[in-house]
């Protein structure tokens, strides 16, 4: 149950601090998000869909490697980068198919609309998504 706090409080705080230090936005996204803040935008959803179609092997195929693209969004240019997150053994305690009642209660308390369970080892969980605004030259 303690991992729920790590993933809900500590990881986002680290991402925010690194992002502010380096002038970028970092977040974890998934089509089966735990919190609505993890819902992917169009670019992220398309990338996750492509990766899902590529399969769930433990070694990354070229179709599932990190991806990047320069996009124009909201009238601004952004460099977008995504790296897949795979389900590891430790992840199964909170995202697997058999979750203890104590962990389920902690998840339900923090994430009443949770979609992020039912995974197996090496499944695609989502991605780390980075957005950097590219200044006009």
WOLINWO-V407736 format. One record per residue. N is the residue number from 0. RES is the residue in three letters. SS is DSSP state (alpha for helix, beta for strand, coil for the rest). PHI is phi in degrees with one decimal (NA if undefined). BURIAL is b if it has 16 or more other C-alpha atoms within 10 Angstrom, else e. Layout:
BEGIN
N:RES:SS:PHI:BURIAL
N:RES:SS:PHI:BURIAL
END
This chain:
BEGIN
0:UNK:coil:NA:e
1:UNK:alpha:-65.9:e
2:UNK:alpha:-66.0:b
3:UNK:alpha:-61.0:b
4:UNK:alpha:-66.9:e
5:UNK:alpha:-58.3:e
6:UNK:alpha:-73.5:e
7:UNK:alpha:-91.3:e
8:UNK:alpha:-118.7:e
9:UNK:alpha:-70.6:e
10:UNK:alpha:-60.1:e
11:UNK:alpha:-63.3:e
12:UNK:alpha:-65.8:e
13:UNK:alpha:-64.6:e
14:UNK:alpha:-59.5:b
15:UNK:alpha:-64.7:b
16:UNK:alpha:-63.0:e
17:UNK:alpha:-63.8:e
18:UNK:alpha:-61.2:b
19:UNK:alpha:-65.3:e
20:UNK:alpha:-64.0:e
21:UNK:alpha:-110.5:e
22:UNK:coil:69.5:e
23:UNK:coil:-144.4:b
24:UNK:beta:-110.3:b
25:UNK:beta:-126.3:b
26:UNK:beta:-154.5:b
27:UNK:beta:-97.2:b
28:UNK:beta:-130.0:b
29:UNK:beta:-162.5:b
30:UNK:coil:-74.6:b
31:UNK:coil:-110.1:b
32:UNK:coil:-79.2:b
33:UNK:coil:-87.7:b
34:UNK:coil:-126.3:b
35:UNK:alpha:-55.5:e
36:UNK:alpha:-65.7:e
37:UNK:alpha:-92.8:b
38:UNK:beta:-71.1:b
39:UNK:coil:-75.0:b
40:UNK:coil:-82.3:e
41:UNK:alpha:-60.1:e
42:UNK:alpha:-59.3:e
43:UNK:alpha:-65.2:b
44:UNK:alpha:-63.0:b
45:UNK:alpha:-63.9:e
46:UNK:alpha:-64.9:b
47:UNK:alpha:-61.4:b
48:UNK:alpha:-63.5:e
49:UNK:alpha:-62.6:e
50:UNK:alpha:-64.3:b
51:UNK:alpha:-60.6:b
52:UNK:alpha:-66.6:e
53:UNK:alpha:-77.9:e
54:UNK:coil:109.6:e
55:UNK:coil:-128.1:b
56:UNK:coil:-68.8:e
57:UNK:coil:-73.7:e
58:UNK:coil:-100.5:e
59:UNK:coil:-71.4:e
60:UNK:coil:-87.6:e
61:UNK:alpha:-55.6:e
62:UNK:alpha:-68.7:e
63:UNK:alpha:-115.1:b
64:UNK:coil:-74.1:e
65:UNK:coil:-54.0:b
66:UNK:beta:-134.8:e
67:UNK:beta:-147.7:e
68:UNK:beta:-162.9:e
69:UNK:beta:-99.0:e
70:UNK:beta:-126.6:b
71:UNK:beta:-100.7:e
72:UNK:beta:-136.0:e
73:UNK:coil:53.9:e
74:UNK:coil:75.2:e
75:UNK:beta:-126.1:e
76:UNK:beta:-91.3:e
77:UNK:beta:-132.6:b
78:UNK:beta:-88.1:e
79:UNK:beta:-114.6:b
80:UNK:beta:-135.9:b
81:UNK:beta:-136.9:b
82:UNK:beta:-128.7:b
83:UNK:beta:-64.3:b
84:UNK:beta:-111.3:b
85:UNK:beta:-102.4:b
86:UNK:coil:-71.7:b
87:UNK:coil:-100.5:b
88:UNK:alpha:-54.7:e
89:UNK:alpha:-64.2:e
90:UNK:alpha:-65.9:b
91:UNK:alpha:-64.7:b
92:UNK:alpha:-62.0:b
93:UNK:alpha:-114.2:b
94:UNK:alpha:-119.2:b
95:UNK:coil:-81.9:b
96:UNK:coil:-94.1:e
97:UNK:coil:-125.1:e
98:UNK:coil:-109.8:e
99:UNK:coil:-63.2:e
100:UNK:alpha:-56.9:e
101:UNK:alpha:-64.3:e
102:UNK:alpha:-69.5:b
103:UNK:alpha:-57.9:b
104:UNK:alpha:-64.7:e
105:UNK:alpha:-64.3:b
106:UNK:alpha:-64.9:b
107:UNK:alpha:-61.8:e
108:UNK:alpha:-65.7:e
109:UNK:alpha:-83.5:e
110:UNK:coil:-132.2:b
111:UNK:coil:-63.2:e
112:UNK:coil:-109.0:e
113:UNK:coil:-57.2:e
114:UNK:coil:-118.2:e
115:UNK:coil:-96.5:b
116:UNK:coil:-129.4:b
117:UNK:coil:90.1:e
118:UNK:coil:-81.9:b
119:UNK:coil:-119.1:b
120:UNK:coil:-52.8:b
121:UNK:coil:75.4:b
122:UNK:coil:-61.5:b
123:UNK:beta:-74.1:b
124:UNK:beta:-86.0:b
125:UNK:beta:164.1:b
126:UNK:beta:-155.9:b
127:UNK:beta:-88.5:b
128:UNK:beta:-119.3:b
129:UNK:beta:-122.4:b
130:UNK:beta:-129.1:b
131:UNK:beta:-126.8:b
132:UNK:beta:-73.6:b
133:UNK:beta:-95.7:e
134:UNK:coil:-66.3:e
135:UNK:coil:-66.1:e
136:UNK:coil:-99.5:e
END
